[in-house]
């Protein structure tokens, strides 16, 4: 036997040490500053998250995909509870809260004829890519959403809510981005732009306040979340995508959508325009709050 085919006892001991083949450790995630963050909740609405919703995720998965609707709804209910816990923790940390909400129309509203582009026309079958069944409809008399369009109860906070409707003539003067109020931007499209003419105003204010880290929750991964997160990334925000507070319409499309977002990197440096996949517990830990 050649000399290099054997290991002396000391060399063998070193080779078998537990830390010999330990994988490199990633540096700990940096802490977050509440003064540099904002929460963006996307379509956390009854229409998607409740089993009775007009575009219920669990019903779609059961009927269209043949999945276990009860299990899907159980996962959505658990997600909704985590959403509520994270929202309350961020409220206590004085992180401003924004909701982007679908708010569609299919009839006459205030004397004008509207038909939301993502709603399938009468006599046409929705393709569940660009067109969907009627959902999250506006109440034309109340000028805000029907119960189907409202946010889930778990998101309730003792905050003043300011509606910013896509059909309003201007940006409401009371719609300040501040910890003591919540902005509800109603959108008539998958994405805030072109879904509302006020998306640029929101992004401008986020940049003015130097809130470059956006904590994102909501549904659905491959539809509205994908489009809105891309808009945030292209505007060079650092997106913290809360994986256990987000869900897909079609579970097969979740990972491809998240990989697409993770690979989207306009500048390729530090955190500008990058997506980071996190959990609700990790966000709270990095902010120094807990639930």
C-alpha positions in Angstrom: 0.0 0.0 0.0 1.3 3.4 -1.0 2.0 5.9 1.8 -0.8 8.3 0.7 -3.4 5.6 0.8 -3.3 5.5 4.6 -4.1 8.1 7.2 -2.0 8.4 10.3 -4.1 8.5 13.5 -3.8 12.3 13.9 -4.8 12.9 10.3 -7.7 10.5 10.6 -8.9 12.3 13.8 -8.8 15.6 12.0 -10.7 14.2 9.0 -13.5 12.9 11.2 -14.0 16.0 13.3 -17.7 17.1 13.3 -16.8 20.6 11.9 -14.5 19.3 9.2 -17.3 19.1 6.6 -19.6 21.7 8.0 -21.3 23.8 5.3 -20.4 27.5 5.2 -22.8 29.5 7.4 -24.7 32.4 5.8 -24.3 35.7 7.7 -27.4 36.5 9.8 -30.1 38.5 8.2 -29.6 42.2 9.1 -32.1 43.9 11.4 -34.9 46.0 10.0 -35.7 49.6 10.9 -39.4 50.4 11.2 -38.5 53.9 9.9 -37.4 52.4 6.6 -40.2 49.9 6.0 -43.8 49.8 4.9 -46.3 46.9 4.7 -48.0 46.2 1.3 -51.0 43.9 1.6 -52.2 42.7 -1.8 -55.8 41.5 -2.3 -56.2 40.1 1.2 -60.0 40.0 0.4 -63.0 37.9 1.2 -63.4 37.1 -2.5 -60.2 35.1 -2.5 -59.5 33.9 1.0 -63.0 32.9 2.2 -64.7 29.7 0.9 -67.8 31.7 0.0 -65.9 34.2 -2.0 -66.8 34.8 -5.6 -63.2 33.8 -6.6 -62.4 31.6 -3.7 -59.0 30.0 -3.9 -60.0 26.9 -2.1 -63.1 26.4 -4.3 -61.0 26.9 -7.5 -58.4 24.4 -6.4 -61.2 21.9 -5.6 -63.3 22.3 -8.7 -60.7 23.2 -11.4 -57.7 21.2 -10.1 -59.3 18.4 -8.2 -57.4 19.1 -5.0 -58.7 18.8 -1.4 -60.7 22.0 -0.9 -61.0 21.5 2.8 -57.2 21.2 3.2 -56.7 24.2 1.0 -59.2 26.3 3.0 -57.5 25.2 6.2 -54.2 26.4 4.9 -55.7 29.7 3.9 -57.3 30.2 7.4 -54.0 29.5 9.0 -52.3 32.0 6.6 -55.0 34.6 7.5 -54.2 34.2 11.2 -50.5 34.8 10.5 -51.3 37.8 8.4 -53.3 39.3 11.3 -50.5 38.6 13.8 -47.9 40.2 11.5 -50.0 43.2 10.8 -50.5 43.8 14.6 -46.8 43.5 15.2 -46.0 46.0 12.5 -48.7 48.3 13.8 -47.1 48.2 17.3 -43.7 48.9 15.6 -45.3 51.9 13.9 -44.7 50.6 10.3 -47.1 52.3 7.9 -49.7 50.0 6.3 -51.0 50.0 2.7 -53.5 47.7 1.1 -53.8 47.2 -2.7 -57.3 45.9 -3.3 -59.1 44.7 -6.4 -62.2 46.8 -6.9 -64.0 45.9 -10.1 -67.2 46.9 -12.0 -69.4 45.3 -14.6 -72.2 47.8 -14.9 -73.1 51.5 -14.8 -71.3 53.4 -12.0 -72.1 57.0 -11.3 -73.5 57.5 -14.8 -70.6 56.0 -16.7 -70.3 52.5 -18.3 -67.4 50.5 -17.0 -66.4 46.9 -17.4 -63.1 45.8 -15.7 -60.7 44.3 -18.2 -59.9 41.3 -16.1 -63.5 40.3 -15.7 -64.7 37.9 -18.4 -67.4 39.4 -20.7 -70.9 38.0 -20.7 -71.0 34.8 -22.7 -67.2 34.3 -22.5 -65.5 31.7 -20.3 -62.7 33.0 -18.1 -59.2 31.7 -18.9 -57.9 32.3 -15.3 -54.9 33.9 -16.8 -56.0 37.2 -18.2 -59.8 37.0 -17.4 -61.6 35.8 -14.4 -65.2 35.5 -13.1 -66.8 38.6 -11.6 -65.3 39.2 -8.2 -64.4 42.0 -5.7 -67.1 44.2 -7.2 -67.7 47.8 -6.2 -71.1 48.8 -4.8 -72.2 51.5 -7.2 -74.4 53.2 -4.6 -71.9 53.2 -1.7 -68.9 54.0 -3.8 -66.8 51.3 -2.2 -66.7 47.5 -2.0 -69.4 45.0 -1.5 -68.8 42.5 1.3 -67.1 40.2 -1.2 -64.6 43.0 -1.9 -63.8 43.8 1.7 -60.6 42.8 3.5 -60.7 39.7 5.7 -61.5 40.4 9.4 -58.0 39.2 10.5 -56.5 42.4 9.0 -58.6 44.8 11.3 -56.5 47.3 13.1 -57.4 50.4 15.2 -56.3 52.7 12.3 -58.0 55.4 10.4 -58.6 54.0 6.9 -58.4 56.3 3.9 -59.9 55.1 0.6 -58.0 56.0 -2.5 -60.3 54.9 -5.4 -59.1 54.5 -8.9 -62.0 56.6 -10.2 -61.5 59.5 -7.8 -60.7 62.8 -9.5 -57.7 63.3 -7.3 -55.5 62.0 -4.5 -57.3 62.6 -1.2 -55.5 65.2 0.9 -55.9 63.1 4.0 -54.2 60.1 2.4 -50.8 60.5 4.2 -48.4 57.6 4.5 -48.2 57.5 8.3 -48.3 54.9 11.1 -51.6 56.3 12.4 -53.6 55.6 9.3 -54.0 53.0 6.6 -54.2 53.6 2.9 -56.6 51.4 0.9 -55.7 51.8 -2.8 -58.5 50.4 -4.9 -57.3 49.1 -8.2 -59.1 48.0 -11.3 -56.4 45.7 -12.6 -54.0 43.0 -11.4 -51.3 45.6 -10.8 -51.4 48.9 -9.1 -50.2 50.4 -12.3 -52.3 50.7 -14.5 -54.9 49.6 -11.9 -54.9 53.0 -10.2 -53.6 56.4 -11.4 -52.3 57.0 -7.9 -49.6 54.2 -7.7 -46.9 56.7 -8.7 -48.0 59.0 -5.9 -47.6 56.1 -3.4 -44.2 55.2 -4.6 -43.0 58.8 -4.6 -44.1 59.1 -1.0 -42.4 55.9 0.0 -39.1 57.1 -1.6 -39.5 60.6 0.0 -39.7 58.9 3.4 -36.8 56.6 2.5 -38.9 53.6 3.1 -37.1 51.4 0.7 -38.0 48.0 2.2 -41.5 46.8 1.4 -42.9 43.9 3.4 -45.3 42.1 1.0 -48.2 39.7 1.9 -51.3 38.7 0.0 -52.6 36.6 -2.9 -52.2 35.3 -5.5 -48.5 34.5 -6.0 -48.6 34.0 -9.8 -51.1 36.8 -10.5 -51.4 40.0 -8.6 -48.5 39.4 -6.3 -46.2 38.7 -9.2 -47.2 41.8 -11.1 -47.1 44.2 -8.1 -43.8 42.8 -6.7 -42.2 43.3 -10.2 -43.4 46.9 -10.1 -41.8 47.4 -6.7 -38.6 45.7 -7.8 -38.3 47.7 -11.0 -38.7 50.8 -8.8 -35.7 49.6 -6.8 -37.4 48.7 -3.6 -36.2 45.9 -1.5 -39.1 43.4 -1.3 -39.5 41.1 1.7 -41.9 38.5 0.4 -43.5 36.8 3.3 -43.9 33.2 2.2 -46.2 32.0 4.9 -48.5 35.1 4.4 -48.9 34.5 0.6 -50.7 31.9 -1.4 -51.2 30.9 -5.1 -54.4 30.3 -7.0 -52.8 27.3 -8.7 -50.2 25.7 -6.4 -48.2 24.4 -9.4 -47.4 28.0 -10.3 -46.1 29.3 -7.0 -42.5 28.3 -7.2 -42.0 29.4 -10.8 -43.5 32.8 -9.9 -41.2 33.1 -6.8 -38.1 32.0 -8.8 -38.9 34.6 -11.4 -39.2 37.3 -8.8 -36.0 36.2 -7.1 -34.1 36.3 -10.4 -35.3 39.8 -11.3 -32.5 42.1 -10.3 -32.2 45.4 -12.2 -28.9 46.6 -10.7 -27.4 43.5 -9.2 -26.1 45.2 -6.1 -26.9 45.1 -2.5 -30.6 45.2 -1.8 -31.8 47.6 -4.5 -34.5 46.0 -6.6 -34.0 42.6 -5.0 -36.5 40.1 -3.5 -35.9 38.2 -0.2 -38.1 35.3 0.8 -38.9 35.5 4.5 -41.4 34.2 7.1 -43.7 36.3 9.3 -41.7 35.2 12.4 -38.4 36.3 10.8 -39.8 39.7 9.9 -40.9 40.3 13.5 -37.6 39.0 14.9 -35.6 41.4 12.6 -37.8 44.3 13.7 -37.4 43.4 17.3 -41.1 42.7 17.9 -42.8 39.4 18.6 -46.2 37.8 18.8 
